[in-house]
Amino acid sequence: MLLRNLKLCVLLSLLLLCACGAKSPLGIAKTEEFRALPPRQALFVVPFRTVMVPPAVAEPLFDTFVDELHGRAAQLGRDAFEVLILKDDLESIDSAWLAARPYLTGEIFGYLEDSGARATDIRLKTRLQLHQPGAAEPTLVLDYPDGLYFEHDRASLDAKRLELAQRVAAALAAGLWGALMD
């Protein structure tokens, strides 16, 4: 028993050391056409597309992401840009109107729950794309994979789904905000 605990402590210590020096998995790509948003500009956010992602993950991820952006904008005060959610599908919005405004699309995909008798591993991938006036392609792309592993006797699946959704939303909001303010 003592040897098993010692091995576990060594393993956890190594994982913590690796995590401290590890680079964030958030990938950010800007094109030459990317421009920081001017103050008081509206940023339109399209609800994220999902591919085989449970609503218990997709809905809080999107809601938390938008809440994070609203919170960051509130800190800037009157110089902040406004975050507005587009309720309609992109296909139903006038393309000329959309092309004249900055808007953000997102995807949640690659969702996997690998559950065993005692533990579950959850993984997902997300991507944000900023479309700006005058650019044919997205000017900013953020890719973020994440996941977590938990033992069933320590947490519930619902709690861990929510934790992952909130963690991913916070990371995406921070990455987007940093890129927009650069």
DRENNUPA-534456 format. One record per residue (C-alpha): residue number from 1; residue in three letters; z negated, y, x negated. Coordinates in Angstrom, 2 decimals, m for minus. Last residue first. Example, Ala and Ser with C-alpha at 12.3 -4.5 7.8 and 13.67 -1.06 7.14 Angstrom:
2
<resi:2&resn:SER&z:m7.14&y:m1.06&x:m13.67> .
<resi:1&resn:ALA&z:m7.80&y:m4.50&x:m12.30> .
! end
This chain:
182
<resi:182&resn:ASP&z:29.43&y:43.10&x:3.86> .
<resi:181&resn:MET&z:27.94&y:43.69&x:7.32> .
<resi:180&resn:LEU&z:30.33&y:41.33&x:9.09> .
<resi:179&resn:ALA&z:29.90&y:38.60&x:6.48> .
<resi:178&resn:GLY&z:26.10&y:38.81&x:6.58> .
<resi:177&resn:TRP&z:26.10&y:38.78&x:10.36> .
<resi:176&resn:LEU&z:28.35&y:35.73&x:10.46> .
<resi:175&resn:GLY&z:26.18&y:33.83&x:8.00> .
<resi:174&resn:ALA&z:22.93&y:34.80&x:9.72> .
<resi:173&resn:ALA&z:24.33&y:33.93&x:13.15> .
<resi:172&resn:LEU&z:25.66&y:30.59&x:11.90> .
<resi:171&resn:ALA&z:22.35&y:29.68&x:10.25> .
<resi:170&resn:ALA&z:20.34&y:30.67&x:13.35> .
<resi:169&resn:ALA&z:22.63&y:28.69&x:15.65> .
<resi:168&resn:VAL&z:22.44&y:25.62&x:13.40> .
<resi:167&resn:ARG&z:18.62&y:25.71&x:13.36> .
<resi:166&resn:GLN&z:18.43&y:26.25&x:17.12> .
<resi:165&resn:ALA&z:20.75&y:23.33&x:17.88> .
<resi:164&resn:LEU&z:18.96&y:21.07&x:15.39> .
<resi:163&resn:GLU&z:15.55&y:21.83&x:16.88> .
<resi:162&resn:LEU&z:16.88&y:21.32&x:20.42> .
<resi:161&resn:ARG&z:18.31&y:17.91&x:19.52> .
<resi:160&resn:LYS&z:15.05&y:17.09&x:17.75> .
<resi:159&resn:ALA&z:12.93&y:17.87&x:20.81> .
<resi:158&resn:ASP&z:15.20&y:15.88&x:23.13> .
<resi:157&resn:LEU&z:15.20&y:12.86&x:20.79> .
<resi:156&resn:SER&z:11.42&y:12.81&x:20.75> .
<resi:155&resn:ALA&z:9.25&y:13.22&x:17.68> .
<resi:154&resn:ARG&z:6.85&y:11.36&x:15.38> .
<resi:153&resn:ASP&z:6.98&y:7.80&x:16.78> .
<resi:152&resn:HIS&z:10.75&y:7.95&x:16.94> .
<resi:151&resn:GLU&z:11.19&y:8.70&x:13.24> .
<resi:150&resn:PHE&z:13.46&y:11.59&x:12.39> .
<resi:149&resn:TYR&z:16.65&y:12.38&x:10.54> .
<resi:148&resn:LEU&z:18.40&y:15.72&x:10.71> .
<resi:147&resn:GLY&z:21.85&y:17.15&x:10.64> .
<resi:146&resn:ASP&z:24.01&y:20.02&x:9.57> .
<resi:145&resn:PRO&z:27.62&y:20.94&x:8.89> .
<resi:144&resn:TYR&z:28.60&y:24.61&x:8.86> .
<resi:143&resn:ASP&z:32.06&y:26.08&x:8.60> .
<resi:142&resn:LEU&z:32.55&y:29.84&x:8.87> .
<resi:141&resn:VAL&z:36.05&y:31.29&x:9.15> .
<resi:140&resn:LEU&z:36.93&y:34.98&x:8.84> .
<resi:139&resn:THR&z:40.29&y:36.67&x:9.30> .
<resi:138&resn:PRO&z:41.51&y:34.25&x:11.97> .
<resi:137&resn:GLU&z:45.33&y:34.10&x:12.05> .
<resi:136&resn:ALA&z:47.95&y:36.54&x:13.37> .
<resi:135&resn:ALA&z:46.01&y:39.60&x:12.21> .
<resi:134&resn:GLY&z:46.63&y:43.04&x:13.71> .
<resi:133&resn:PRO&z:43.45&y:43.10&x:15.76> .
<resi:132&resn:GLN&z:40.76&y:40.71&x:14.48> .
<resi:131&resn:HIS&z:40.07&y:37.04&x:15.18> .
<resi:130&resn:LEU&z:36.78&y:35.70&x:13.84> .
<resi:129&resn:GLN&z:36.59&y:31.92&x:13.67> .
<resi:128&resn:LEU&z:33.36&y:29.93&x:13.84> .
<resi:127&resn:ARG&z:33.10&y:26.24&x:12.96> .
<resi:126&resn:THR&z:30.39&y:23.70&x:13.61> .
<resi:125&resn:LYS&z:29.72&y:20.17&x:12.42> .
<resi:124&resn:LEU&z:27.17&y:17.71&x:13.71> .
<resi:123&resn:ARG&z:24.77&y:15.01&x:12.54> .
<resi:122&resn:ILE&z:21.79&y:13.27&x:14.14> .
<resi:121&resn:ASP&z:19.97&y:10.37&x:12.40> .
<resi:120&resn:THR&z:17.53&y:8.41&x:14.54> .
<resi:119&resn:ALA&z:14.50&y:6.31&x:13.67> .
<resi:118&resn:ARG&z:12.45&y:3.27&x:14.65> .
<resi:117&resn:ALA&z:14.74&y:0.80&x:16.44> .
<resi:116&resn:GLY&z:17.90&y:2.47&x:15.25> .
<resi:115&resn:SER&z:19.79&y:5.51&x:16.45> .
<resi:114&resn:ASP&z:22.88&y:6.98&x:14.85> .
<resi:113&resn:GLU&z:23.63&y:10.11&x:16.84> .
<resi:112&resn:LEU&z:26.92&y:11.67&x:15.82> .
<resi:111&resn:TYR&z:28.56&y:14.99&x:16.67> .
<resi:110&resn:GLY&z:31.74&y:15.67&x:14.74> .
<resi:109&resn:PHE&z:32.36&y:18.78&x:16.81> .
<resi:108&resn:ILE&z:30.93&y:22.13&x:17.84> .
<resi:107&resn:GLU&z:33.64&y:24.75&x:17.93> .
<resi:106&resn:GLY&z:33.59&y:28.52&x:17.93> .
<resi:105&resn:THR&z:35.70&y:31.51&x:18.84> .
<resi:104&resn:LEU&z:34.94&y:35.12&x:17.98> .
<resi:103&resn:TYR&z:36.75&y:38.18&x:19.19> .
<resi:102&resn:PRO&z:37.90&y:41.48&x:17.73> .
<resi:101&resn:ARG&z:40.06&y:43.42&x:20.18> .
<resi:100&resn:ALA&z:43.74&y:44.41&x:20.50> .
<resi:99&resn:ALA&z:44.98&y:40.80&x:20.50> .
<resi:98&resn:LEU&z:42.76&y:40.03&x:23.52> .
<resi:97&resn:TRP&z:44.29&y:42.75&x:25.69> .
<resi:96&resn:ALA&z:47.82&y:41.67&x:24.70> .
<resi:95&resn:SER&z:46.96&y:38.00&x:25.39> .
<resi:94&resn:ASP&z:45.70&y:38.69&x:28.91> .
<resi:93&resn:ILE&z:42.79&y:36.28&x:29.38> .
<resi:92&resn:SER&z:43.31&y:33.00&x:31.27> .
<resi:91&resn:GLU&z:44.25&y:30.97&x:28.18> .
<resi:90&resn:LEU&z:41.18&y:32.20&x:26.31> .
<resi:89&resn:ASP&z:38.93&y:30.65&x:28.95> .
<resi:88&resn:ASP&z:36.91&y:33.14&x:30.96> .
<resi:87&resn:LYS&z:33.28&y:34.21&x:30.56> .
<resi:86&resn:LEU&z:33.83&y:36.41&x:27.54> .
<resi:85&resn:ILE&z:30.41&y:37.10&x:26.03> .
<resi:84&resn:LEU&z:29.78&y:40.60&x:24.71> .
<resi:83&resn:VAL&z:28.09&y:41.51&x:21.42> .
<resi:82&resn:GLU&z:27.93&y:45.28&x:20.82> .
<resi:81&resn:PHE&z:28.19&y:46.68&x:17.33> .
<resi:80&resn:ALA&z:25.17&y:48.30&x:15.85> .
<resi:79&resn:ASP&z:24.97&y:51.99&x:14.98> .
<resi:78&resn:ARG&z:22.72&y:52.73&x:18.00> .
<resi:77&resn:GLY&z:19.92&y:50.48&x:16.83> .
<resi:76&resn:LEU&z:20.40&y:48.26&x:13.80> .
<resi:75&resn:GLN&z:17.48&y:46.04&x:14.83> .
<resi:74&resn:ALA&z:19.00&y:45.61&x:18.30> .
<resi:73&resn:ALA&z:22.17&y:44.24&x:16.70> .
<resi:72&resn:ARG&z:20.17&y:41.55&x:14.88> .
<resi:71&resn:GLY&z:18.45&y:40.54&x:18.11> .
<resi:70&resn:HIS&z:21.74&y:40.44&x:20.04> .
<resi:69&resn:LEU&z:23.28&y:38.26&x:17.32> .
<resi:68&resn:GLU&z:20.32&y:35.87&x:17.42> .
<resi:67&resn:ASP&z:20.48&y:35.71&x:21.23> .
<resi:66&resn:VAL&z:24.20&y:34.85&x:21.01> .
<resi:65&resn:PHE&z:23.49&y:32.00&x:18.58> .
<resi:64&resn:THR&z:20.51&y:30.81&x:20.64> .
<resi:63&resn:ASP&z:22.67&y:30.57&x:23.77> .
<resi:62&resn:PHE&z:25.48&y:28.77&x:21.93> .
<resi:61&resn:LEU&z:23.19&y:26.22&x:20.29> .
<resi:60&resn:PRO&z:21.07&y:25.87&x:23.44> .
<resi:59&resn:GLU&z:24.18&y:24.86&x:25.43> .
<resi:58&resn:ALA&z:25.80&y:22.55&x:22.89> .
<resi:57&resn:VAL&z:22.76&y:20.42&x:22.03> .
<resi:56&resn:ALA&z:21.38&y:19.36&x:25.45> .
<resi:55&resn:PRO&z:24.98&y:19.64&x:26.72> .
<resi:54&resn:PRO&z:25.74&y:16.51&x:24.65> .
<resi:53&resn:VAL&z:28.61&y:16.91&x:22.19> .
<resi:52&resn:MET&z:31.77&y:14.86&x:22.71> .
<resi:51&resn:VAL&z:34.07&y:17.64&x:21.55> .
<resi:50&resn:THR&z:32.75&y:21.10&x:22.24> .
<resi:49&resn:ARG&z:34.43&y:24.44&x:22.56> .
<resi:48&resn:PHE&z:32.13&y:27.40&x:22.06> .
<resi:47&resn:PRO&z:31.90&y:30.14&x:24.68> .
<resi:46&resn:VAL&z:34.12&y:33.06&x:23.59> .
<resi:45&resn:VAL&z:32.34&y:35.94&x:21.90> .
<resi:44&resn:PHE&z:33.71&y:39.48&x:22.13> .
<resi:43&resn:LEU&z:32.63&y:41.89&x:19.43> .
<resi:42&resn:ALA&z:32.46&y:45.47&x:20.68> .
<resi:41&resn:GLN&z:32.53&y:48.23&x:18.06> .
<resi:40&resn:ARG&z:29.60&y:50.65&x:17.97> .
<resi:39&resn:PRO&z:29.66&y:50.75&x:14.17> .
<resi:38&resn:PRO&z:32.89&y:49.56&x:12.52> .
<resi:37&resn:LEU&z:33.46&y:45.84&x:12.09> .
<resi:36&resn:ALA&z:34.06&y:44.78&x:8.51> .
<resi:35&resn:ARG&z:37.74&y:44.14&x:7.84> .
<resi:34&resn:PHE&z:39.40&y:40.80&x:7.09> .
<resi:33&resn:GLU&z:43.14&y:41.01&x:6.39> .
<resi:32&resn:GLU&z:42.74&y:39.64&x:2.85> .
<resi:31&resn:THR&z:41.32&y:36.48&x:4.39> .
<resi:30&resn:LYS&z:37.66&y:35.58&x:4.42> .
<resi:29&resn:ALA&z:36.26&y:32.06&x:4.03> .
<resi:28&resn:ILE&z:32.58&y:31.24&x:4.49> .
<resi:27&resn:GLY&z:31.18&y:27.72&x:4.04> .
<resi:26&resn:LEU&z:27.57&y:27.14&x:5.04> .
<resi:25&resn:PRO&z:26.25&y:24.03&x:3.26> .
<resi:24&resn:SER&z:23.68&y:26.17&x:1.45> .
<resi:23&resn:LYS&z:23.50&y:25.36&x:m2.26> .
<resi:22&resn:ALA&z:20.81&y:22.99&x:m3.40> .
<resi:21&resn:GLY&z:18.31&y:24.03&x:m6.02> .
<resi:20&resn:CYS&z:15.30&y:23.96&x:m3.73> .
<resi:19&resn:ALA&z:16.66&y:21.00&x:m1.79> .
<resi:18&resn:CYS&z:16.97&y:18.88&x:m4.93> .
<resi:17&resn:LEU&z:13.37&y:19.60&x:m5.89> .
<resi:16&resn:LEU&z:12.22&y:18.82&x:m2.35> .
<resi:15&resn:LEU&z:14.11&y:15.52&x:m2.36> .
<resi:14&resn:LEU&z:12.61&y:14.58&x:m5.71> .
<resi:13&resn:SER&z:9.11&y:15.31&x:m4.43> .
<resi:12&resn:LEU&z:9.75&y:13.28&x:m1.28> .
<resi:11&resn:LEU&z:10.88&y:10.29&x:m3.36> .
<resi:10&resn:VAL&z:7.88&y:10.53&x:m5.68> .
<resi:9&resn:CYS&z:5.51&y:10.75&x:m2.72> .
<resi:8&resn:LEU&z:7.16&y:7.73&x:m1.04> .
<resi:7&resn:LYS&z:6.94&y:5.70&x:m4.22> .
<resi:6&resn:LEU&z:3.25&y:6.56&x:m4.51> .
<resi:5&resn:ASN&z:2.66&y:5.60&x:m0.89> .
<resi:4&resn:ARG&z:4.36&y:2.22&x:m1.45> .
<resi:3&resn:LEU&z:2.33&y:1.63&x:m4.63> .
<resi:2&resn:LEU&z:m0.90&y:2.42&x:m2.80> .
<resi:1&resn:MET&z:0.00&y:0.00&x:0.00> .
! end
